[in-house]
Amino acid sequence: MINKSKISSANYFRCLKFFKALLFIVFLLNSRLLKAQEDTDLFLVESKKNLFGFTIFPETAKKISKGEGYDNQPSFINKSQLVFTSKDPAGNFDVILYNLDTDKYTNMTRTQGLDEFSPKLTSCGQYISTVRVEKDSSQRIWLYPINFGEPELLYDDIEPVGYYGWHGETAALFLVGSPNRLVYPYSREEIFEIAENPGRCISQRPGTNEIVYVDKNSNIISNGREAYELKAFDVKSRQTKTIGITLAGAEDFVWIDKNNLLMARDKTIYLKNISKGTGWEEIATLNTLEYRNISRIALSPDNKNLVITMEPSK
């Protein structure tokens, strides 16, 4: 252990100046990384599901982002409309509604000093739910009526929420902490802990009582990339089981149906059949020269359109 009483004043201040410079460098690197992560765009891609499988038509890829910077976290609310989070020129993160048929955009939120992320349609179809970052930095779930009425706070005593996924009228919540936790509020008094260290993607498996998430405690190295176990929590039995392994190097997934799901890595989209226990099958690669790294995927309810998030190559 260093005895500070034996360090001369000159050496002490040299150490202090070095430490401050080091902190500044770390802050600068983190700021640059954050800006790089925010620079994303959305693409619309046609797809089709039939008796023979699921097909993606990469030649139909069309950029639908209009702004510059952060357009991310897409989620369909019906077959022709989707919501996503977008950063405006003033630095505010708002929820935007996009209509595929009319190619028109509508602000669902326009909140100064507040930011909204991870928009999704609630099961009743009357609200768009979001993670709202409030002026005091609280992160909670808020519900925005689709008729543009006043928003309502959900789970006022559960925070900070980083991500979430709906199961009927209840949301499984990713709570930010050390460690991060995935919880399910059966009631105001009973907040059940599902897991520690979950991934950010939380989604109900269609036609089941299961909430599926990525278990980041189960680190697996495949071809030099990290993969994890996909876990399914049954909200009725409160039991958890492993249903497969993620695509190595990928984070988010989206369900096509009860047994098939999609993940993406780089510019390529893969499919896995959970019931058959097969590996990940490459089904489409996008030829987007100016873009790379598919990070998120949303699928329309009729399986005819995908919206994906990509980063500019430069």
C-alpha positions as CSV (number, residue, x, y, z in Angstrom):
1,M,0.0,0.0,0.0
2,I,1.3,3.5,-0.9
3,N,1.9,5.7,2.1
4,K,0.7,9.2,0.9
5,S,2.7,10.9,3.8
6,K,5.9,9.8,2.1
7,I,5.0,11.3,-1.3
8,S,6.4,14.8,-1.9
9,S,3.9,17.6,-2.8
10,A,5.3,17.8,-6.3
11,N,5.0,14.1,-6.9
12,Y,1.5,14.1,-5.4
13,F,0.3,16.8,-7.8
14,R,1.9,15.1,-10.8
15,C,0.0,11.9,-9.9
16,L,-3.2,14.0,-9.5
17,K,-2.8,15.6,-12.9
18,F,-2.1,12.3,-14.5
19,F,-5.2,10.8,-12.9
20,K,-7.3,13.6,-14.1
21,A,-5.9,13.3,-17.6
22,L,-6.6,9.6,-17.5
23,L,-10.2,10.2,-16.5
24,F,-10.7,12.7,-19.3
25,I,-9.4,10.1,-21.9
26,V,-11.8,7.4,-20.5
27,F,-14.7,9.9,-20.7
28,L,-13.7,10.9,-24.2
29,L,-13.6,7.3,-25.4
30,N,-16.9,6.5,-23.8
31,S,-18.5,9.6,-25.4
32,R,-17.2,8.6,-28.8
33,L,-18.5,5.0,-28.4
34,L,-21.9,6.3,-27.4
35,K,-22.1,8.5,-30.4
36,A,-21.1,5.6,-32.7
37,Q,-23.8,3.4,-31.1
38,E,-26.5,6.1,-31.7
39,D,-25.8,6.4,-35.5
40,T,-28.3,3.8,-36.8
41,D,-30.9,3.6,-39.6
42,L,-33.9,1.5,-40.4
43,F,-34.5,-0.6,-43.5
44,L,-37.7,-2.2,-44.8
45,V,-37.4,-5.7,-46.4
46,E,-40.1,-7.8,-47.8
47,S,-40.6,-11.4,-46.6
48,K,-43.0,-14.3,-46.9
49,K,-44.0,-17.3,-44.9
50,N,-45.6,-20.4,-46.4
51,L,-45.8,-24.2,-46.0
52,F,-42.2,-24.5,-47.4
53,G,-40.6,-22.1,-44.9
54,F,-39.8,-18.4,-44.4
55,T,-38.2,-16.4,-47.2
56,I,-36.6,-12.9,-47.1
57,F,-36.1,-10.9,-50.3
58,P,-32.9,-8.8,-49.7
59,E,-33.2,-7.1,-53.1
60,T,-36.3,-5.2,-51.8
61,A,-34.4,-3.5,-48.9
62,K,-35.3,0.1,-48.7
63,K,-34.1,2.7,-46.2
64,I,-37.0,4.3,-44.4
65,S,-35.1,6.5,-42.0
66,K,-35.4,10.2,-42.9
67,G,-33.3,11.8,-40.2
68,E,-29.6,11.5,-39.4
69,G,-28.4,9.8,-36.2
70,Y,-30.4,7.5,-34.0
71,D,-33.4,5.6,-35.6
72,N,-33.7,2.4,-33.7
73,Q,-35.8,-0.1,-31.7
74,P,-38.5,-0.8,-34.3
75,S,-41.7,-2.6,-33.4
76,F,-44.8,-3.3,-35.5
77,I,-48.2,-2.4,-34.1
78,N,-50.1,-3.9,-37.0
79,K,-49.3,-5.1,-40.5
80,S,-48.9,-1.6,-42.0
81,Q,-47.6,0.5,-39.1
82,L,-44.6,0.5,-36.8
83,V,-43.1,2.5,-34.0
84,F,-39.5,3.3,-33.3
85,T,-37.3,5.6,-31.3
86,S,-35.7,8.6,-33.0
87,K,-33.3,11.3,-31.9
88,D,-34.2,14.8,-33.1
89,P,-31.7,17.6,-33.9
90,A,-32.1,19.0,-30.3
91,G,-31.0,15.7,-28.8
92,N,-34.4,14.5,-27.6
93,F,-35.4,10.8,-28.1
94,D,-39.0,10.5,-29.1
95,V,-41.3,7.7,-30.4
96,I,-42.2,7.9,-34.1
97,L,-45.1,6.2,-35.9
98,Y,-44.4,5.1,-39.5
99,N,-47.0,4.1,-42.0
100,L,-45.8,1.7,-44.6
101,D,-48.6,2.3,-47.0
102,T,-48.4,6.2,-47.0
103,D,-44.7,6.5,-46.1
104,K,-45.7,9.1,-43.5
105,Y,-44.2,9.8,-40.1
106,T,-46.1,11.0,-37.0
107,N,-44.6,11.9,-33.6
108,M,-46.2,9.8,-30.9
109,T,-44.2,11.8,-28.3
110,R,-42.6,15.2,-28.4
111,T,-41.4,15.6,-24.9
112,Q,-38.8,18.2,-23.9
113,G,-36.4,17.0,-21.2
114,L,-37.8,13.5,-21.4
115,D,-36.6,10.5,-23.6
116,E,-38.7,7.5,-24.7
117,F,-37.2,4.2,-25.7
118,S,-38.3,0.6,-26.6
119,P,-41.8,1.4,-27.9
120,K,-44.2,-1.5,-28.1
121,L,-48.0,-2.0,-28.6
122,T,-49.8,-3.2,-25.4
123,S,-52.0,-6.3,-25.6
124,C,-55.2,-4.2,-25.4
125,G,-54.1,-2.3,-28.5
126,Q,-54.8,1.1,-26.9
127,Y,-51.4,2.1,-25.8
128,I,-47.8,2.4,-26.9
129,S,-45.6,1.4,-24.0
130,T,-42.1,2.9,-23.6
131,V,-39.2,3.1,-21.2
132,R,-39.2,6.8,-20.3
133,V,-36.1,8.5,-18.9
134,E,-37.4,11.3,-16.7
135,K,-35.8,14.6,-15.7
136,D,-34.5,13.0,-12.5
137,S,-33.0,10.1,-14.5
138,S,-35.7,7.7,-13.4
139,Q,-36.4,4.9,-15.9
140,R,-39.9,3.5,-15.8
141,I,-42.6,2.1,-18.0
142,W,-45.1,4.7,-19.4
143,L,-48.1,4.1,-21.5
144,Y,-49.0,6.5,-24.3
145,P,-52.6,6.3,-25.7
146,I,-52.8,5.8,-29.4
147,N,-55.4,8.5,-29.5
148,F,-52.6,10.9,-28.2
149,G,-54.2,11.3,-24.8
150,E,-52.2,11.9,-21.6
151,P,-49.6,9.2,-20.8
152,E,-50.0,6.9,-17.8
153,L,-47.3,5.6,-15.5
154,L,-47.1,1.8,-15.1
155,Y,-45.3,0.1,-12.1
156,D,-44.5,3.4,-10.4
157,D,-42.3,1.7,-7.8
158,I,-40.3,-0.6,-10.1
159,E,-37.1,0.9,-11.6
160,P,-34.7,1.5,-13.2
161,V,-36.1,-0.4,-16.2
162,G,-33.7,-0.9,-19.1
163,Y,-35.8,-3.1,-21.3
164,Y,-39.0,-5.1,-21.1
165,G,-41.2,-7.6,-22.9
166,W,-44.9,-8.1,-22.7
167,H,-46.8,-11.3,-21.7
168,G,-50.4,-10.5,-22.0
169,E,-51.1,-7.5,-19.8
170,T,-47.9,-7.9,-17.7
171,A,-44.4,-6.9,-18.6
172,A,-41.3,-8.8,-17.7
173,L,-38.8,-6.1,-16.7
174,F,-35.0,-5.9,-17.2
175,L,-33.8,-3.9,-14.1
176,V,-30.5,-2.2,-14.4
177,G,-28.1,-2.9,-11.5
178,S,-25.2,-5.0,-10.3
179,P,-26.1,-7.5,-11.5
180,N,-28.9,-6.7,-14.0
181,R,-32.1,-8.7,-13.2
182,L,-35.1,-9.9,-15.1
183,V,-38.3,-9.8,-12.9
184,Y,-42.0,-10.5,-13.4
185,P,-44.5,-8.6,-11.3
186,Y,-47.3,-11.0,-10.5
187,S,-48.7,-8.3,-8.3
188,R,-47.6,-5.0,-6.6
189,E,-46.4,-7.1,-3.6
190,E,-44.9,-10.0,-5.5
191,I,-42.0,-9.1,-7.8
192,F,-40.6,-12.5,-8.9
193,E,-37.0,-12.7,-10.0
194,I,-36.6,-14.8,-13.1
195,A,-32.8,-14.4,-13.6
196,E,-29.7,-12.4,-13.2
197,N,-27.6,-11.1,-16.1
198,P,-30.3,-11.4,-18.8
199,G,-29.8,-10.0,-22.3
200,R,-31.8,-7.0,-23.5
201,C,-34.2,-9.0,-25.8
202,I,-37.2,-10.2,-23.9
203,S,-40.1,-11.7,-25.9
204,Q,-43.1,-14.0,-25.3
205,R,-42.9,-17.2,-27.3
206,P,-46.1,-17.2,-29.5
207,G,-48.9,-19.5,-28.4
208,T,-47.3,-20.3,-25.0
209,N,-47.0,-19.0,-21.5
210,E,-43.2,-18.6,-21.9
211,I,-41.1,-15.5,-21.7
212,V,-37.8,-16.1,-23.6
213,Y,-34.6,-14.3,-22.9
214,V,-30.8,-14.6,-23.3
215,D,-29.0,-16.0,-20.3
216,K,-25.7,-14.1,-20.2
217,N,-24.4,-16.3,-17.4
218,S,-24.0,-19.1,-20.0
219,N,-21.0,-17.9,-22.0
220,I,-20.2,-20.1,-25.0
221,I,-17.4,-19.5,-27.5
222,S,-18.3,-20.5,-31.1
223,N,-15.8,-19.7,-33.9
224,G,-14.3,-17.0,-31.7
225,R,-17.7,-15.3,-31.0
226,E,-19.8,-15.3,-27.9
227,A,-23.1,-17.3,-27.8
228,Y,-25.5,-17.8,-24.9
229,E,-28.3,-20.1,-23.9
230,L,-31.9,-19.1,-24.8
231,K,-34.0,-19.6,-21.7
232,A,-37.8,-19.9,-21.4
233,F,-39.6,-18.9,-18.2
234,D,-43.2,-20.3,-17.9
235,V,-45.2,-17.7,-16.1
236,K,-47.8,-20.3,-14.9
237,S,-45.4,-23.0,-13.5
238,R,-42.6,-20.5,-12.7
239,Q,-40.1,-23.0,-14.2
240,T,-37.2,-22.1,-16.5
241,K,-35.8,-24.3,-19.2
242,T,-33.1,-24.0,-21.9
243,I,-34.6,-24.1,-25.5
244,G,-31.5,-23.5,-27.6
245,I,-28.3,-21.5,-28.1
246,T,-28.2,-18.0,-29.6
247,L,-26.5,-17.2,-32.9
248,A,-22.9,-16.5,-31.9
249,G,-22.1,-12.8,-32.1
250,A,-25.8,-11.8,-32.0
251,E,-27.9,-10.2,-29.3
252,D,-31.6,-9.8,-30.4
253,F,-34.1,-12.3,-31.8
254,V,-37.6,-12.2,-33.2
255,W,-40.2,-15.0,-33.4
256,I,-41.8,-16.0,-36.7
257,D,-44.0,-18.5,-34.9
258,K,-43.9,-20.8,-31.9
259,N,-41.0,-22.8,-33.2
260,N,-39.0,-20.6,-35.5
261,L,-37.0,-17.5,-34.7
262,L,-34.6,-15.1,-36.5
263,M,-31.3,-13.6,-35.4
264,A,-28.7,-11.6,-37.4
265,R,-25.0,-11.1,-37.6
266,D,-23.1,-8.6,-39.7
267,K,-25.4,-8.3,-42.8
268,T,-26.8,-11.8,-42.7
269,I,-30.1,-13.1,-41.2
270,Y,-30.4,-16.6,-39.8
271,L,-33.3,-18.9,-38.9
272,K,-33.5,-21.6,-36.2
273,N,-36.2,-24.2,-35.5
274,I,-36.4,-24.7,-31.8
275,S,-38.6,-27.8,-32.0
276,K,-36.2,-29.6,-34.3
277,G,-33.2,-28.6,-32.4
278,T,-31.4,-27.7,-35.6
279,G,-28.5,-25.2,-35.9
280,W,-28.7,-21.7,-37.3
281,E,-29.5,-21.6,-41.0
282,E,-28.4,-18.7,-43.2
283,I,-31.4,-17.4,-45.2
284,A,-30.6,-13.9,-46.5
285,T,-27.7,-11.4,-46.8
286,L,-28.3,-7.8,-47.5
287,N,-26.2,-6.0,-50.1
288,T,-26.0,-2.7,-48.4
289,L,-22.6,-1.3,-49.2
290,E,-22.9,1.8,-47.0
291,Y,-24.3,-0.1,-44.0
292,R,-23.2,-3.0,-41.7
293,N,-24.2,-4.9,-38.6
294,I,-27.9,-5.7,-38.3
295,S,-28.5,-5.1,-34.6
296,R,-32.3,-5.4,-34.3
297,I,-35.2,-7.0,-36.3
298,A,-38.9,-6.5,-36.2
299,L,-41.4,-8.7,-38.1
300,S,-44.9,-7.6,-39.2
301,P,-47.9,-9.6,-37.9
302,D,-48.6,-11.0,-41.4
303,N,-44.9,-12.0,-41.9
304,K,-44.7,-9.9,-45.1
305,N,-42.2,-7.3,-43.9
306,L,-39.1,-7.0,-41.8
307,V,-37.7,-3.8,-40.4
308,I,-34.1,-4.0,-39.4
309,T,-31.6,-1.6,-37.7
310,M,-28.2,-1.2,-39.3
311,E,-25.1,1.0,-38.7
312,P,-23.5,3.2,-41.4
313,S,-20.2,1.7,-42.5
314,K,-18.3,4.9,-41.9
